[in-house]
């Protein structure tokens, strides 16, 4: 079984919600979401895997936060 399918099976078995994307020619990217955490998994064409974890809290914020986040993009 390919590395991508191994990872997808593990996520499915754990009932973890995920998205699959392709943003580079040499990777398939999986973004998984669990409570308080987002995990980005990149599987490269040579089957090596890189993982980034983003830990946070689940505070509910108001619309002003969106303005604060986006003002850095200007």
Residue pairs with C-beta under 8 A, 6 or more apart in sequence:
1 9
2 47
3 43
3 47
3 49
4 28
4 30
4 43
7 30
7 41
7 43
7 49
8 18
8 20
8 30
11 18
11 30
11 32
16 32
16 33
16 34
17 32
17 33
18 30
18 31
18 32
18 33
19 30
19 31
20 28
20 29
20 30
21 28
21 29
21 30
21 31
22 28
22 29
23 29
26 44
26 45
27 42
27 43
27 44
27 45
28 42
28 43
29 40
29 41
29 42
29 43
30 40
30 41
30 42
30 43
31 38
31 39
31 40
31 41
32 38
32 39
32 41
33 39
35 58
36 55
36 56
36 57
36 58
37 53
37 54
37 55
37 56
38 53
38 54
38 56
39 51
39 52
39 53
39 54
40 51
40 52
40 54
41 49
41 50
41 51
42 49
42 50
42 51
43 49
44 50
